[in-house]
Amino acid sequence: MSGYNFAYLDESTKRMIRRAILKAVAIPGHQVPFGSREMPLPYGWGTGGIQVTAAILGPADVLKVIDQGSDDTTNAVSIRAFFRRTAGIATTESTAEASIIQTRHRIPERALREDQILVYQVPIPEPLGRLEPRIAETRRMHAMADYGLMHVKLYEDIARHGHIATSYSYPVMVNGRYLMSPSPIPAFDNPKMDRMPALQLFGAGREKRIYAVPPYTSVKSLDFDDHPFRPIRAPHACELCGSRDTYLDEVLTDDVGGRIFVCSDTDFCAERQAMKEAAE
Amino acid sequence: MTTFPGFADPVLDGQAAFRAVLQAMSRPGLVQRLPVPPEAPPGLSPAAAALLLTLVDATTPLCLDAGAEAEAWVRFHCGAPLAEVGAADFVLNAPLRALSPGNEEEPERGATLILEVSALEEGAGWRLTGPGIEHLHRLRVAGAPEGFLADWAANRLRAPCGVDVILCAGDVIAALPRSVAIEEG
């Protein structure tokens, strides 16, 4: 790792990000602005998550990176390689072995522990952005906890489709105070955020925001009494491990309409397959 | 000038100290041990010195009243501009009420109070509840300023604005983020 400071970032940048993280933890769900740096990969490839990871990472950490649940996609592989090269740390594909898990758009199926930290890569941190494009206005709405607009949006979903037709990036209330975007994880994963024993940190590089959910903090998906929140899942079993309770990806297998459903979490799926084989 | 040192390894000690602070802040009331500089300057406890090295730099106005030696040490190692208590991002040992709580749109501007006390002990004393705490954490704080709990209750009423506190004693810390509720034990 010669030629780099430990974990790539310079020490004053790390201090700035660390201060933002501490305030984010103290105000659960509130977006804290930070001076996002140019990174050696483009915005949209996880620069926010990488900067958060670089600021917290130490030599004893074991890092896992997933992209849509998978350990072996380009984004996940290159971020692991980046930290191996710039910090000399150990990496893993196993959820159980990792001390820091950086994720793009999924929460691992295996329940996380108190000694783990989950770092989300966030493209669009502002949950109200599609309803109110002016940042000055959305900041005011967060200050006043004025979230009626989001309820109207969900109501219009019901009026138009008969149910809340939001299957990812489903807005949540954190600690009963701040409306938060869970980053575009599937709504299926939302319940895992509620009172999770692990610390959850969110980094948005292009939008220059950091926010956090401390351990054991209430995270509730917005809904109505007569239209309760329902996590959505494809009604199939995983083709590889047979799981009926995990989030599935639909994979096309040929050009005549063949398709299979497989677990999106590759580590969890591989573990189940190994267990099945051992049992047989 | 100061002859007192900073961290032996500024990068890795700073990282380890930050993780201890992060752990303390996300699990209020848990006592964490910090890596400390080989020798703290007169006027600062080892944990307070480590916190300043970890969090404070030229971009964060600091208020401290710990004597000339400590001020020279902070100037040399952190480069922090010294400020009045109401204008500082980090404040050492001052009444909670005097610090800036931020504003409704930017509650993150609420200052951080580093408060030196005589001892911290888990499992007895104050009853802490709130985000980061599964059921209840207990923290015994020896030597907290008089009226601290009343000030803390007033601090909580300003939510989401407010002041976050890091308590230090010797080389250990415990944090009280503004979201935590404290009852006398």
Contacts between the chains, C-beta under 8 A, distances in Angstrom:
chain1	res1	chain2	res2	distance
A	5	B	11	6.8
A	6	B	11	5.0
A	6	B	12	6.9
A	6	B	15	7.3
A	11	B	10	6.8
A	11	B	11	6.4
A	11	B	14	6.7
A	12	B	57	5.8
A	12	B	58	7.8
A	12	B	59	7.7
A	14	B	14	7.6
A	14	B	15	7.8
A	14	B	18	7.9
A	15	B	14	7.7
A	15	B	54	7.5
A	15	B	55	6.6
A	15	B	57	5.5
A	16	B	59	7.0
A	18	B	18	5.0
A	18	B	21	8.0
A	18	B	22	7.7
A	18	B	54	7.5
A	18	B	55	6.9
A	19	B	55	6.0
A	19	B	60	7.3
A	19	B	89	8.0
A	20	B	108	7.4
A	21	B	22	6.6
A	22	B	21	6.6
A	22	B	22	6.8
A	22	B	25	5.3
A	22	B	55	7.7
A	22	B	112	7.5
A	22	B	164	7.4
A	23	B	108	4.0
A	23	B	110	7.6
A	23	B	164	7.5
A	24	B	108	7.4
A	25	B	22	7.1
A	25	B	25	4.9
A	25	B	26	5.0
A	25	B	132	7.7
A	25	B	177	6.5
A	26	B	25	6.3
A	26	B	110	8.0
A	26	B	164	4.6
A	26	B	177	3.6
A	26	B	178	5.6
A	26	B	179	6.4
A	27	B	107	5.3
A	27	B	108	6.4
A	27	B	160	5.3
A	27	B	177	8.0
A	27	B	178	7.2
A	27	B	179	7.2
A	28	B	131	5.0
A	28	B	179	6.4
A	30	B	107	6.2
A	30	B	108	6.8
A	30	B	160	6.3
A	32	B	108	4.5
A	33	B	108	7.7
A	55	B	18	7.7
A	56	B	15	8.0
A	56	B	18	7.2
A	56	B	19	6.5
A	56	B	22	6.7
A	57	B	15	7.4
A	58	B	12	7.1
A	58	B	15	4.8
A	58	B	16	6.1
A	58	B	19	6.1
A	59	B	12	6.6
A	139	B	105	4.8
A	140	B	105	6.7
A	142	B	105	7.5
A	143	B	104	3.9
A	143	B	105	4.6
A	144	B	104	7.5
A	175	B	131	5.4
A	175	B	179	6.9
A	177	B	159	7.5
A	177	B	160	6.4
A	178	B	160	7.6
A	195	B	134	8.0
A	197	B	134	7.6
A	199	B	22	7.5
A	199	B	26	4.7
A	212	B	26	7.8
A	214	B	26	4.6
A	214	B	27	7.8
A	214	B	131	4.4
A	214	B	132	3.9
A	214	B	177	7.8
A	214	B	179	7.8
A	215	B	26	6.0
A	215	B	27	6.4
A	215	B	131	8.0
A	215	B	132	5.5
A	215	B	134	7.6
A	216	B	131	7.1
A	216	B	132	6.4
A	216	B	133	6.2
A	216	B	134	4.6
A	217	B	131	4.1
A	217	B	132	6.9
A	218	B	131	8.0
